[in-house]
């Protein structure tokens, strides 16, 4: 507590020269702000989920062509009962699974890599996270507007992470004002 009382704008807990706690982030030993720590944790979780999903798609590629053709035939019969024409060949299914494995794997690797770099306090890490979440948010918004309403949940996370990184605390931690 300041000897001048609790109203002292230059006292303890008020930051450098009384400008507020965001200037305390300039200290080389400043702790990671909560908002940035939350972004880091969410990016690790999303990255690990992307990597796990990629592995599941790769596991699906290990199914033999004959078994995949049989499963697709059964699915076509079930879809026909609902008056839906399902015409997917095993080659098309393998192609889709390969592309999904690639996309989710790259997402998982980038998210995990950026999350591991957040504590380094470099502008590259900061702008990398902002660009990554912006691109993910744009893609999710596009998916949502084209009919995938379930994209609203990850879109909410991407928007939160963008807002948290662009917040006063997030910018100050990386030396941006």
C-alpha positions as CSV (number, residue, x, y, z in Angstrom):
1,X,0.0,0.0,0.0
2,X,1.3,3.5,-0.8
3,X,2.2,5.8,2.1
4,X,0.0,8.4,0.4
5,X,-3.2,6.3,0.8
6,X,-5.2,4.2,-1.6
7,X,-5.9,7.1,-4.0
8,X,-2.2,7.5,-5.0
9,X,-2.1,6.9,-8.8
10,X,1.6,6.1,-8.6
11,X,1.3,3.6,-5.8
12,X,1.8,-0.2,-5.8
13,X,-0.5,-2.1,-8.1
14,X,-1.2,0.8,-10.5
15,X,1.5,-0.1,-13.1
16,X,4.4,2.0,-14.4
17,X,3.9,5.7,-13.6
18,X,0.2,5.1,-12.9
19,X,-0.7,4.2,-16.4
20,X,-2.2,0.9,-15.5
21,X,-1.4,-2.8,-15.4
22,X,-0.9,-3.1,-19.2
23,X,2.5,-1.3,-18.9
24,X,3.5,-4.0,-16.3
25,X,3.4,-6.4,-19.3
26,X,6.5,-4.7,-20.6
27,X,8.6,-6.3,-17.9
28,X,10.7,-9.2,-19.2
29,X,9.4,-11.3,-16.3
30,X,5.7,-10.4,-16.7
31,X,3.4,-13.4,-16.4
32,X,1.3,-14.5,-19.4
33,X,-2.0,-12.5,-19.2
34,X,-5.1,-14.7,-18.6
35,X,-6.6,-14.0,-22.0
36,X,-3.4,-15.0,-23.8
37,X,-3.0,-18.0,-21.6
38,X,-6.6,-19.0,-22.4
39,X,-5.8,-18.6,-26.2
40,X,-2.7,-20.8,-25.7
41,X,-4.7,-23.5,-23.9
42,X,-7.5,-23.5,-26.5
43,X,-5.0,-23.7,-29.3
44,X,-3.3,-26.7,-27.7
45,X,-6.6,-28.4,-27.3
46,X,-7.7,-27.6,-30.9
47,X,-4.3,-28.7,-32.2
48,X,-4.4,-32.0,-30.5
49,X,-8.0,-32.6,-31.7
50,X,-6.9,-31.8,-35.2
51,X,-4.0,-34.2,-35.0
52,X,-6.2,-36.9,-33.5
53,X,-8.8,-36.4,-36.2
54,X,-6.1,-36.6,-38.9
55,X,-5.0,-39.9,-37.4
56,X,-8.5,-41.2,-37.5
57,X,-8.8,-40.4,-41.2
58,X,-5.5,-42.1,-41.9
59,X,-6.7,-45.1,-40.0
60,X,-9.8,-45.1,-42.3
61,X,-7.5,-45.2,-45.3
62,X,-6.1,-48.5,-44.1
63,X,-9.4,-50.2,-44.8
64,X,-9.3,-52.5,-47.8
65,X,-11.0,-51.4,-51.0
66,X,-13.4,-54.4,-50.9
67,X,-14.5,-53.7,-47.3
68,X,-15.0,-50.0,-48.1
69,X,-17.1,-50.9,-51.2
70,X,-19.3,-53.1,-49.1
71,X,-19.8,-50.5,-46.4
72,X,-20.6,-47.9,-49.1
73,X,-23.1,-50.3,-50.8
74,X,-24.8,-50.8,-47.4
75,X,-24.9,-47.0,-46.9
76,X,-26.4,-46.5,-50.4
77,X,-29.1,-49.0,-49.6
78,X,-30.0,-47.2,-46.3
79,X,-30.0,-43.9,-48.1
80,X,-32.2,-45.2,-50.9
81,X,-34.8,-46.1,-48.2
82,X,-34.9,-42.4,-47.4
83,X,-35.1,-41.4,-51.2
84,X,-31.5,-40.2,-51.2
85,X,-29.1,-41.1,-54.0
86,X,-25.7,-41.8,-52.5
87,X,-23.2,-42.4,-55.2
88,X,-19.7,-42.5,-53.7
89,X,-17.1,-44.9,-55.0
90,X,-14.3,-46.2,-52.7
91,X,-11.8,-44.2,-54.7
92,X,-13.8,-41.0,-54.1
93,X,-14.1,-41.9,-50.4
94,X,-10.3,-42.4,-50.1
95,X,-9.7,-39.1,-51.9
96,X,-12.0,-37.3,-49.4
97,X,-10.4,-39.0,-46.4
98,X,-6.9,-38.2,-47.6
99,X,-7.8,-34.5,-48.1
100,X,-9.5,-34.4,-44.7
101,X,-6.5,-36.0,-43.1
102,X,-4.2,-33.5,-44.7
103,X,-6.4,-30.4,-43.7
104,X,-6.9,-31.5,-40.1
105,X,-3.3,-32.6,-39.8
106,X,-2.0,-29.2,-41.0
107,X,-4.4,-27.4,-38.8
108,X,-3.4,-29.5,-35.8
109,X,0.3,-28.9,-36.5
110,X,0.0,-25.2,-37.0
111,X,-2.2,-24.7,-34.0
112,X,0.1,-26.7,-31.7
113,X,3.2,-25.0,-33.1
114,X,1.7,-21.5,-32.6
115,X,0.5,-22.3,-29.1
116,X,4.0,-23.4,-28.1
117,X,5.4,-20.1,-29.4
118,X,3.0,-17.8,-27.6
119,X,5.2,-17.5,-24.5
120,X,8.1,-16.3,-26.6
121,X,6.6,-12.8,-26.8
122,X,7.7,-12.3,-30.4
123,X,5.7,-10.3,-33.0
124,X,5.8,-13.3,-35.3
125,X,4.1,-15.5,-32.7
126,X,1.5,-12.7,-32.0
127,X,0.7,-12.0,-35.7
128,X,0.9,-15.7,-36.5
129,X,-1.9,-16.5,-34.0
130,X,-4.0,-13.5,-35.1
131,X,-3.6,-14.5,-38.8
132,X,-4.3,-18.2,-38.0
133,X,-7.4,-17.5,-36.0
134,X,-8.6,-14.9,-38.6
135,X,-8.2,-17.4,-41.4
136,X,-9.9,-20.2,-39.3
137,X,-12.7,-17.8,-38.4
138,X,-13.2,-16.7,-42.0
139,X,-13.4,-20.4,-43.2
140,X,-15.8,-21.3,-40.4
141,X,-18.0,-18.2,-41.2
142,X,-18.1,-19.3,-44.8
143,X,-19.1,-22.8,-43.8
144,X,-21.8,-21.5,-41.5
145,X,-23.2,-19.2,-44.2
146,X,-23.3,-22.1,-46.7
147,X,-25.4,-24.2,-44.4
148,X,-23.2,-25.8,-41.8
149,X,-24.8,-24.4,-38.6
150,X,-22.5,-26.6,-36.4
151,X,-19.6,-24.3,-37.5
152,X,-21.0,-21.7,-35.1
153,X,-19.3,-23.4,-32.1
154,X,-15.7,-23.4,-33.4
155,X,-16.4,-20.0,-35.0
156,X,-17.2,-18.7,-31.5
157,X,-13.9,-20.0,-30.2
158,X,-12.0,-18.4,-33.1
159,X,-13.7,-15.1,-32.6
160,X,-13.0,-15.2,-28.8
161,X,-9.3,-16.0,-29.5
162,X,-9.0,-13.1,-31.9
163,X,-10.6,-10.7,-29.5
164,X,-8.4,-11.9,-26.6
165,X,-5.2,-11.5,-28.7
166,X,-6.3,-8.1,-29.9
167,X,-7.3,-7.0,-26.3
168,X,-5.3,-4.3,-24.5
169,X,-3.6,-7.0,-22.3
170,X,-2.7,-9.2,-25.3
171,X,-1.3,-6.3,-27.3
172,X,0.7,-5.0,-24.3
173,X,2.2,-8.4,-23.6
174,X,3.8,-8.3,-27.1
175,X,4.7,-4.6,-26.8
176,X,2.0,-3.3,-29.1
177,X,-0.3,-0.4,-28.2
